[in-house]
Amino acid sequence: GLLSPLGAHQTNADLAMAFGLPVALVARNSLGTINHCALALAELQRRQLSLAALVLVNVAPPGPDAATNASCIEDLCGVRPRLILAFWPEATDDELSACVAAAGPWC
């Protein structure tokens, strides 16, 4: 999480600012995702951090909200998810890596 603590007074957002690199925002594609993404994207903007990509991940069989989360995030925040990873519990690391690589360059 962007505001998850790394120590008593530092977050992942602070780390991103220190390195000056674009941020890949990865979120579960489930109930609450629209709010999570809107808040994280607002924090990126507030800190003037650039977004490399927004990725939604189905960590369980998709619920009824999963089909519309991407379009709602785009409508609300102006950011279209670069990739939506399907629920694929038996996937290997190499298979997932290939899936992400097929989405194209990130920066």
DOSEPA-271249 format. One record per atom (N, C-alpha, C): residue number from 1; residue in three letters; atom name; z, y, x. Coordinates in steps of 0.02 Angstrom, whole numbers, plus 50000, padded with zeros to 5 digits. Each point is the difference from the previous one (the first is absolute). Example, Ala and Ser with C-alpha at 12.3 -4.5 7.8 and 13.67 -1.06 7.14 Angstrom:
BEGIN
   resi   resn   name       z       y       x
      1    Ala      N   50390   49716   50660
      1    Ala     CA   50000   50059   49955
      1    Ala      C   50000   50060   50045
      2    Ser      N   49964   50053   49982
      2    Ser     CA   50003   50059   50042
      2    Ser      C   50037   50055   49961
This chain:
BEGIN
   resi   resn   name       z       y       x
      1    Gly      N   50000   49941   50041
      1    Gly     CA   50000   50059   49959
      1    Gly      C   50000   50063   50043
      2    Leu      N   49966   50049   49978
      2    Leu     CA   49994   50062   50037
      2    Leu      C   50067   50032   50015
      3    Leu      N   50046   49998   49953
      3    Leu     CA   50065   50031   50011
      3    Leu      C   50055   49949   50016
      4    Ser      N   49980   49939   50016
      4    Ser     CA   50049   49951   50022
      4    Ser      C   50030   50021   50066
      5    Pro      N   50065   49992   50008
      5    Pro     CA   50032   50023   50062
      5    Pro      C   49986   49954   50059
      6    Leu      N   49991   50031   50058
      6    Leu     CA   49994   49963   50063
      6    Leu      C   50066   50005   50039
      7    Gly      N   50040   50048   49980
      7    Gly     CA   50065   50013   50031
      7    Gly      C   50039   50046   49955
      8    Ala      N   50053   50028   50026
      8    Ala     CA   50043   50043   49959
      8    Ala      C   49964   50062   49974
      9    His      N   49952   50026   50038
      9    His     CA   49969   50064   49982
      9    His      C   49924   49999   50007
     10    Gln      N   49969   49941   50003
     10    Gln     CA   49928   49997   50007
     10    Gln      C   49970   49949   49952
     11    Thr      N   49941   50017   49976
     11    Thr     CA   49964   49957   49952
     11    Thr      C   49933   49980   50030
     12    Asn      N   49965   49956   49965
     12    Asn     CA   49932   49983   50020
     12    Asn      C   49955   50062   50000
     13    Ala      N   50011   50046   49954
     13    Ala     CA   49960   50062   49999
     13    Ala      C   50012   50040   50064
     14    Asp      N   50061   50002   50024
     14    Asp     CA   50014   50034   50063
     14    Asp      C   49962   49967   50058
     15    Leu      N   49998   49934   49999
     15    Leu     CA   49964   49963   50052
     15    Leu      C   49925   50016   49998
     16    Ala      N   49972   50002   49939
     16    Ala     CA   49929   50018   49992
     16    Ala      C   49987   50070   50026
     17    Met      N   50045   50046   49987
     17    Met     CA   49992   50068   50024
     17    Met      C   50003   50002   50077
     18    Ala      N   50046   49961   50029
     18    Ala     CA   50007   50000   50073
     18    Ala      C   49936   49974   50034
     19    Phe      N   49968   49950   49971
     19    Phe     CA   49940   49972   50029
     19    Phe      C   49937   50039   49980
     20    Gly      N   50004   50037   49945
     20    Gly     CA   49943   50040   49977
     20    Gly      C   49941   49958   49976
     21    Leu      N   50015   49940   49976
     21    Leu     CA   49946   49956   49978
     21    Leu      C   49995   50000   49924
     22    Pro      N   49940   49986   49974
     22    Pro     CA   49993   49992   49927
     22    Pro      C   50041   49941   49976
     23    Val      N   50022   50004   49938
     23    Val     CA   50044   49950   49970
     23    Val      C   49961   49955   49953
     24    Ala      N   50010   49935   50007
     24    Ala     CA   49974   49952   49951
     24    Ala      C   50057   49987   49951
     25    Leu      N   49990   50019   49937
     25    Leu     CA   50050   49989   49948
     25    Leu      C   49983   49935   49964
     26    Val      N   50047   49952   50003
     26    Val     CA   49991   49935   49969
     26    Val      C   50051   49993   49944
     27    Ala      N   49976   49983   49940
     27    Ala     CA   50045   49996   49942
     27    Ala      C   49984   49937   49960
     28    Arg      N   50053   49973   49969
     28    Arg     CA   49991   49944   49953
     28    Arg      C   49959   50025   49941
     29    Asn      N   49956   49959   49976
     29    Asn     CA   49961   50017   49941
     29    Asn      C   50035   49971   49939
     30    Ser      N   50053   50036   49977
     30    Ser     CA   50040   49976   49944
     30    Ser      C   50031   50060   49964
     31    Leu      N   50043   49985   49953
     31    Leu     CA   50035   50052   49964
     31    Leu      C   50039   50044   50048
     32    Gly      N   49993   50066   49995
     32    Gly     CA   50034   50047   50044
     32    Gly      C   49956   50025   50057
     33    Thr      N   49942   49970   50009
     33    Thr     CA   49956   50018   50056
     33    Thr      C   49973   50071   49995
     34    Ile      N   49984   50021   49941
     34    Ile     CA   49973   50068   49993
     34    Ile      C   50051   50051   50023
     35    Asn      N   50062   49993   49978
     35    Asn     CA   50053   50046   50020
     35    Asn      C   50012   49996   50076
     36    His      N   50004   49940   50026
     36    His     CA   50012   49989   50071
     36    His      C   49946   50035   50041
     37    Cys      N   49937   49990   49982
     37    Cys     CA   49945   50030   50037
     37    Cys      C   49999   50075   49993
     38    Ala      N   50011   50025   49940
     38    Ala     CA   50000   50073   49989
     38    Ala      C   50054   50034   50042
     39    Leu      N   50060   49970   50003
     39    Leu     CA   50054   50030   50040
     39    Leu      C   49984   49996   50074
     40    Ala      N   49975   49943   50024
     40    Ala     CA   49984   49992   50071
     40    Ala      C   49942   50047   50020
     41    Leu      N   49949   50006   49958
     41    Leu     CA   49945   50045   50015
     41    Leu      C   50022   50072   50001
     42    Ala      N   50045   50019   49955
     42    Ala     CA   50027   50068   50000
     42    Ala      C   50040   50014   50064
     43    Glu      N   50037   49950   50023
     43    Glu     CA   50039   50008   50062
     43    Glu      C   49953   50005   50060
     44    Leu      N   49947   49962   50002
     44    Leu     CA   49950   50006   50053
     44    Leu      C   49972   50071   50002
     45    Gln      N   49983   50025   49941
     45    Gln     CA   49973   50067   49996
     45    Gln      C   50051   50052   50021
     46    Arg      N   50063   49993   49978
     46    Arg     CA   50052   50047   50017
     46    Arg      C   50010   50003   50076
     47    Arg      N   49996   49943   50032
     47    Arg     CA   50009   49997   50073
     47    Arg      C   49935   50012   50038
     48    Gln      N   49946   50011   49964
     48    Gln     CA   49934   50011   50029
     48    Gln      C   49978   49941   50043
     49    Leu      N   50015   49940   49976
     49    Leu     CA   49977   49939   50033
     49    Leu      C   49935   49978   49965
     50    Ser      N   49953   49975   50039
     50    Ser     CA   49937   49978   49970
     50    Ser      C   50006   49927   49978
     51    Leu      N   49962   49983   49950
     51    Leu     CA   49998   49933   49972
     51    Leu      C   49940   49963   50028
     52    Ala      N   50012   49943   50032
     52    Ala     CA   49944   49959   50024
     52    Ala      C   49971   49960   49942
     53    Ala      N   50043   49972   49959
     53    Ala     CA   49978   49959   49943
     53    Ala      C   50058   49984   49955
     54    Leu      N   49984   49990   49938
     54    Leu     CA   50048   49974   49951
     54    Leu      C   49977   49929   49983
     55    Val      N   50046   49952   50007
     55    Val     CA   49985   49930   49987
     55    Val      C   50048   49975   49947
     56    Leu      N   49974   49969   49948
     56    Leu     CA   50042   49968   49950
     56    Leu      C   49998   49925   50011
     57    Val      N   50058   49968   49994
     57    Val     CA   50005   49928   50014
     57    Val      C   50030   49965   49939
     58    Asn      N   49966   49950   49976
     58    Asn     CA   50027   49958   49946
     58    Asn      C   50044   49947   50033
     59    Val      N   50066   50008   49995
     59    Val     CA   50047   49954   50032
     59    Val      C   50020   49943   49953
     60    Ala      N   49974   50001   49940
     60    Ala     CA   50012   49948   49950
     60    Ala      C   49938   50001   49955
     61    Pro      N   49994   49951   49956
     61    Pro     CA   49944   50004   49953
     61    Pro      C   50002   50067   49964
     62    Pro      N   49943   50035   49997
     62    Pro     CA   50000   50068   49972
     62    Pro      C   50024   50003   49927
     63    Gly      N   50041   50050   49987
     63    Gly     CA   50022   50013   49932
     63    Gly      C   49949   50045   49966
     64    Pro      N   50013   50019   49937
     64    Pro     CA   49951   50040   49963
     64    Pro      C   49989   50070   50029
     65    Asp      N   50049   50027   50037
     65    Asp     CA   49993   50067   50029
     65    Asp      C   49956   50000   50062
     66    Ala      N   49993   49944   50035
     66    Ala     CA   49964   49997   50063
     66    Ala      C   49927   50023   49994
     67    Ala      N   49970   49987   49944
     67    Ala     CA   49929   50017   49990
     67    Ala      C   49987   50075   49997
     68    Thr      N   50051   50039   49981
     68    Thr     CA   49989   50072   49992
     68    Thr      C   50037   50043   50051
     69    Asn      N   50042   49969   50042
     69    Asn     CA   50038   50039   50048
     69    Asn      C   49955   50042   50046
     70    Ala      N   49948   49971   50028
     70    Ala     CA   49957   50035   50047
     70    Ala      C   49969   50062   49967
     71    Ser      N   49973   49992   49940
     71    Ser     CA   49967   50058   49968
     71    Ser      C   50052   50053   49980
     72    Cys      N   50059   49978   49979
     72    Cys     CA   50052   50049   49983
     72    Cys      C   50023   50039   50062
     73    Ile      N   50007   49966   50057
     73    Ile     CA   50018   50035   50062
     73    Ile      C   49946   50049   50019
     74    Glu      N   49938   49979   49994
     74    Glu     CA   49945   50045   50017
     74    Glu      C   49999   50061   49954
     75    Asp      N   50009   49989   49935
     75    Asp     CA   50000   50056   49952
     75    Asp      C   50059   50047   50013
     76    Leu      N   50058   49973   50014
     76    Leu     CA   50060   50040   50009
     76    Leu      C   50004   50034   50068
     77    Cys      N   49979   49965   50052
     77    Cys     CA   50011   50024   50069
     77    Cys      C   49936   50018   50037
     78    Gly      N   49943   49981   49973
     78    Gly     CA   49937   50014   50034
     78    Gly      C   49987   49955   50059
     79    Val      N   50035   49943   50003
     79    Val     CA   49990   49953   50055
     79    Val      C   49980   49933   49971
     80    Arg      N   49943   49975   50023
     80    Arg     CA   49976   49935   49977
     80    Arg      C   50023   49947   50050
     81    Pro      N   50031   49946   49977
     81    Pro     CA   50019   49947   50047
     81    Pro      C   49939   49973   50037
     82    Arg      N   50007   49992   50065
     82    Arg     CA   49946   49975   50042
     82    Arg      C   49989   49925   49988
     83    Leu      N   50055   49966   49983
     83    Leu     CA   49998   49928   49995
     83    Leu      C   50053   49977   49950
     84    Ile      N   49983   49950   49960
     84    Ile     CA   50049   49966   49958
     84    Ile      C   49998   49926   50021
     85    Leu      N   50055   49978   50031
     85    Leu     CA   50003   49930   50022
     85    Leu      C   50022   49956   49942
     86    Ala      N   49962   49947   49989
     86    Ala     CA   50015   49953   49946
     86    Ala      C   50062   49959   50017
     87    Phe      N   50031   49973   49949
     87    Phe     CA   50055   49953   50010
     87    Phe      C   49970   49937   50031
     88    Trp      N   50022   49983   50060
     88    Trp     CA   49971   49946   50038
     88    Trp      C   50055   49968   50042
     89    Pro      N   50046   49964   49969
     89    Pro     CA   50060   49975   50035
     89    Pro      C   49985   49951   50057
     90    Glu      N   49945   49965   49997
     90    Glu     CA   49985   49951   50053
     90    Glu      C   49958   50029   50056
     91    Ala      N   49986   50065   49999
     91    Ala     CA   49958   50032   50051
     91    Ala      C   50035   49999   50068
     92    Thr      N   49961   49989   50051
     92    Thr     CA   50026   50004   50069
     92    Thr      C   49997   50073   50023
     93    Asp      N   50034   50014   50054
     93    Asp     CA   49998   50067   50029
     93    Asp      C   49928   50019   50018
     94    Asp      N   49962   49953   50027
     94    Asp     CA   49931   50014   50018
     94    Asp      C   49957   50016   49939
     95    Glu      N   50011   49964   49945
     95    Glu     CA   49962   50013   49939
     95    Glu      C   50016   50069   49972
     96    Leu      N   50064   50018   49999
     96    Leu     CA   50020   50066   49976
     96    Leu      C   49972   50055   50046
     97    Ser      N   50002   49989   50065
     97    Ser     CA   49974   50048   50047
     97    Ser      C   49925   50011   49989
     98    Ala      N   49963   49947   49988
     98    Ala     CA   49928   50005   49987
     98    Ala      C   49987   50039   49937
     99    Cys      N   50042   49990   49949
     99    Cys     CA   49993   50035   49937
     99    Cys      C   50009   50076   50011
    100    Val      N   50051   50018   50037
    100    Val     CA   50014   50070   50014
    100    Val      C   49944   50030   50043
    101    Ala      N   49977   49964   50050
    101    Ala     CA   49946   50024   50043
    101    Ala      C   49935   50012   49961
    102    Ala      N   49989   49959   49949
    102    Ala     CA   49939   50008   49960
    102    Ala      C   50000   50064   49959
    103    Ala      N   50059   50031   49992
    103    Ala     CA   50004   50062   49961
    103    Ala      C   49972   50060   50039
    104    Gly      N   49985   49990   50064
    104    Gly     CA   49968   50052   50039
    104    Gly      C   50049   50038   50043
    105    Pro      N   49974   50050   50036
    105    Pro     CA   50043   50039   50045
    105    Pro      C   50054   50038   49962
    106    Trp      N   50058   50005   50031
    106    Trp     CA   50058   50030   49967
    106    Trp      C   50009   50073   50017
    107    Cys      N   49973   50024   50054
    107    Cys     CA   50011   50070   50020
    107    Cys      C   49933   50035   50011
